[in-house]
């Protein structure tokens, strides 16, 4: 009995070595087991491999999909070799495996992989980008098949008011969702500039890096606004409903990234009337990170003042809850 078992095991090992899926099955099985054990003992921790980062659950989804795609064809071809039966051509095996992988990915829950690209110590160009690749779930795809949303941000903060003009705005986040997949691109230029600040430059970033950063914002900020996927784009068109739809979807609550002169006059009149009627609420209506500079001052209106101006009770409740 033992000899027969040993012979069968030897035959399986010998036959499995001939399969081109031997190592994918081995590594995906080991990865699945390791991820499950770590999830059970340590929770959903984050992992990093160079600029790539993901969580344990994300890794589990990837390993599981590879295992589901490779194990059946590996088992089938190995068992046929043991029985001295012909196996499908390798091209056909690869196509079956690829089809199984696509099906496994489609049915898998949501998982994400992040890639970060940053350089904060350069004298000329600093950057801090994060790109998130998303595998969306079947349910997510049904609920929101597609989405295009851009988010803008002011470059100036209370730490950089003396060297960044108040009116400079930049891309902050760009989200694109499609059936089963999606991407999010984040730009953290303000953080990159702050990280590059030096004492010898009076706490400022290097002059060339600062100038190039502002120039990039002056080019890419208006370009994002012109694409028409920001809440500010909706406001420029006078589409208040779409403005608040997009505002509700924003990941980082931000003020309205438009100057007074850019806001349509009829809407601006309603905002001014709201400010006049509620002088004690200005703290909630205008962000306090507005600073006089040689370039002038920009009032940073919050979406709340617009909700109050148009009497949108649901949005008022949502925005006040966010505060």
Secondary structure as UniProt FT lines:
FT   HELIX           2..16
FT   TURN            17..18
FT   TURN            20..21
FT   HELIX           22..42
FT   STRAND          46..49
FT   TURN            50..51
FT   STRAND          52..55
FT   HELIX           56..82
FT   TURN            83..84
FT   HELIX           90..107
FT   STRAND          111..119
FT   STRAND          127..135
FT   HELIX           138..143
FT   STRAND          147..154
FT   TURN            158..159
FT   TURN            161..163
FT   TURN            166..167
FT   STRAND          169..178
FT   TURN            179..180
FT   STRAND          181..187
FT   HELIX           189..195
FT   HELIX           199..201
FT   TURN            202..203
FT   HELIX           207..227
FT   HELIX           231..236
FT   TURN            237..238
FT   HELIX           240..249
FT   TURN            260..262
FT   HELIX           265..277
FT   HELIX           279..281
FT   HELIX           282..285
FT   TURN            294..295
FT   HELIX           303..309
FT   TURN            310..311
FT   HELIX           313..322
//
